[in-house]
Every structure is written in C-alpha cells, then in structure tokens.
Amino acid sequence: MKAIVAHHDISGPAHSLEAIRAARIEETATRTLGTLVGQLLGSYVVTEEGDAGNQDPDPPVDVISFRMRAQLNLSAEDYARTQDDLKDLVSLRNSLVHHFIDQHDLWTVDGCRAAQDALTAAYTRIDQHFEQLRGWAEHMDQARRLAAEFVQSDVFHDLVINGIAPDGTVDWPAAGVVRALRDAASELAVDGWTPVAAAGRWISERHPEQLPAKYGCSSWRQVVHESRLFELRYRNVDGQRAAWYKARET
C-alpha cells in the first residue's frame, strides 16, 4: 500500500522528478495503515465520476513538466465495497495489535486454541487483502513501464519537443521549429525584423533536426506562414525580393 501511495501520482519539473519521488517514498514510509487507506481512497481508488476536485495546478511555463497518475476507476457500488474492505483491514490490524491479548484467554489450553483459530482466520483475511493490493501494484507497475516506453519513443519526443501529434498535426505554439525561429530572431533581428533565409541557415547549423520538412513544409517561409505566430513581410534587398519575419504581439 505504501508503494502504491508513493508512486501512483508523481508530477513536477522534469529535472526534479527523481527528488520528488524520493521525498514521496520517505514521507509515505512513516504513514500508518489507516492514513494510507485514507490517501488511497479518492486518489488511486476512484469512482467512475472521477475526482474533479483534484486538478493540476498551472505548471511553470519556462520548464518542461510531467505528471504520471495511475488510478483504479470503479463503479459506485464497487467503490463502496472496496472502501469497506480496506476499512475492515485497518480494523483487523488494530484489533490484532492492540486488543488480541485482551480478547483471548492465553493462560488456558482451550483459550490458546481459540486464539490460534482466530489468528488462522485473520491470516486468511489478510492474505486476501494482500493479494488484492499486490494485483493493484502489479497493474500500476505495468502502466508505469508502458508509460516509460512511450516517453522514450520517437512519437513522444515529437509530441513534447516538436509539437507534432501522432496523426501529423502540428501544435505550432509548442513546436520546436517555432522555438528555433524565436532563437534565431533574438540573434539576427535588425530593428525587430529577421531575414527568413538567414534564420533558416542559422537554425540548420545549430538545430539541424529542426527543418521545415519535419513539419510538412517545403520552405522556411511556409513554416513562418503556417505557424500564424509571426508577421511576414517582403523587402527588396539588392534587387531581390526577400522575406523577413518577427513575432506577433500577443
């Protein structure tokens, strides 16, 4: 149960995730069974209506942030039954730890036999709860492994770094090529305007993976136009028509 509570919901800046995970493990290590059940219900174990009250805070805009959350979504009936089962586990634990000796006559043979029978029955109940929790933990680990494989895939890299969805559509504000155009503008702009051709050469040298073809475009001018995030203007330079761009004001 501690493993599920500690690992089922991890979020934060990418560079801090490992420290956040370690802190969650350390914090959970001191929790009692009753406290863990309270944290599990409504967070990992939820109803089909969901947990609308548990919304993500606005992430920082200047760093890459992630959130991985695994949940067991149950019907209202199954949720109520699971809640009762977990509360039964807490009650059983408290009875064994705090009241077992008071409840049984351990100074007679018959009393010890009755106590042994009670322990055998308690073990059976504990084993049932343990198998259920182990199944939850195994499913959560499987989901985490699949998520880790996806994070390491080219599809995920294109989605997060380049803003390219699996179906090929581009989220231009999140596109890596747009960031590259902004970087080029900060280095090459003259009176706020940057030559598109010069920006393309600058990006090709420093970010060779950020090319128009990756985004379904045939030229840098098309990238600037399709993104709708820059103003595009043409000027005559040495008798030739040249494209210049600058970021649109928000």
ChimeraX attribute file (.defattr): number of C-alpha atoms within 10 A of each C-alpha:
attribute: neighborCount
match mode: 1-to-1
recipient: residues
	/A:1	16
	/A:2	20
	/A:3	13
	/A:4	22
	/A:5	19
	/A:6	21
	/A:7	20
	/A:8	19
	/A:9	16
	/A:10	16
	/A:11	16
	/A:12	19
	/A:13	16
	/A:14	12
	/A:15	12
	/A:16	11
	/A:17	16
	/A:18	13
	/A:19	11
	/A:20	15
	/A:21	17
	/A:22	13
	/A:23	13
	/A:24	18
	/A:25	17
	/A:26	12
	/A:27	12
	/A:28	19
	/A:29	13
	/A:30	11
	/A:31	13
	/A:32	12
	/A:33	18
	/A:34	16
	/A:35	12
	/A:36	20
	/A:37	20
	/A:38	14
	/A:39	17
	/A:40	22
	/A:41	17
	/A:42	19
	/A:43	19
	/A:44	20
	/A:45	21
	/A:46	19
	/A:47	20
	/A:48	12
	/A:49	10
	/A:50	14
	/A:51	13
	/A:52	6
	/A:53	7
	/A:54	9
	/A:55	7
	/A:56	8
	/A:57	6
	/A:58	6
	/A:59	13
	/A:60	10
	/A:61	7
	/A:62	7
	/A:63	11
	/A:64	13
	/A:65	15
	/A:66	13
	/A:67	12
	/A:68	14
	/A:69	14
	/A:70	18
	/A:71	19
	/A:72	17
	/A:73	16
	/A:74	17
	/A:75	12
	/A:76	13
	/A:77	10
	/A:78	13
	/A:79	19
	/A:80	12
	/A:81	13
	/A:82	15
	/A:83	18
	/A:84	12
	/A:85	14
	/A:86	20
	/A:87	16
	/A:88	15
	/A:89	21
	/A:90	18
	/A:91	14
	/A:92	15
	/A:93	17
	/A:94	14
	/A:95	14
	/A:96	15
	/A:97	10
	/A:98	10
	/A:99	11
	/A:100	17
	/A:101	12
	/A:102	9
	/A:103	12
	/A:104	17
	/A:105	15
	/A:106	16
	/A:107	8
	/A:108	10
	/A:109	10
	/A:110	12
	/A:111	14
	/A:112	14
	/A:113	14
	/A:114	15
	/A:115	18
	/A:116	14
	/A:117	12
	/A:118	15
	/A:119	14
	/A:120	12
	/A:121	12
	/A:122	16
	/A:123	12
	/A:124	12
	/A:125	15
	/A:126	16
	/A:127	12
	/A:128	13
	/A:129	16
	/A:130	14
	/A:131	11
	/A:132	11
	/A:133	15
	/A:134	14
	/A:135	12
	/A:136	18
	/A:137	19
	/A:138	12
	/A:139	15
	/A:140	21
	/A:141	16
	/A:142	12
	/A:143	16
	/A:144	17
	/A:145	12
	/A:146	11
	/A:147	14
	/A:148	12
	/A:149	11
	/A:150	13
	/A:151	14
	/A:152	10
	/A:153	11
	/A:154	11
	/A:155	15
	/A:156	18
	/A:157	15
	/A:158	18
	/A:159	20
	/A:160	17
	/A:161	15
	/A:162	24
	/A:163	22
	/A:164	22
	/A:165	15
	/A:166	12
	/A:167	6
	/A:168	13
	/A:169	12
	/A:170	19
	/A:171	15
	/A:172	19
	/A:173	14
	/A:174	15
	/A:175	20
	/A:176	23
	/A:177	26
	/A:178	21
	/A:179	16
	/A:180	20
	/A:181	25
	/A:182	18
	/A:183	14
	/A:184	21
	/A:185	22
	/A:186	14
	/A:187	12
	/A:188	17
	/A:189	17
	/A:190	12
	/A:191	7
	/A:192	12
	/A:193	18
	/A:194	24
	/A:195	21
	/A:196	26
	/A:197	15
	/A:198	16
	/A:199	23
	/A:200	21
	/A:201	14
	/A:202	19
	/A:203	19
	/A:204	14
	/A:205	11
	/A:206	11
	/A:207	14
	/A:208	11
	/A:209	14
	/A:210	21
	/A:211	20
	/A:212	17
	/A:213	12
	/A:214	14
	/A:215	21
	/A:216	14
	/A:217	15
	/A:218	12
	/A:219	15
	/A:220	20
	/A:221	17
	/A:222	13
	/A:223	23
	/A:224	24
	/A:225	15
	/A:226	15
	/A:227	16
	/A:228	13
	/A:229	18
	/A:230	19
	/A:231	15
	/A:232	19
	/A:233	14
	/A:234	13
	/A:235	12
	/A:236	9
	/A:237	9
	/A:238	7
	/A:239	7
	/A:240	9
	/A:241	10
	/A:242	14
	/A:243	20
	/A:244	23
	/A:245	23
	/A:246	23
	/A:247	18
	/A:248	10
	/A:249	7
	/A:250	4
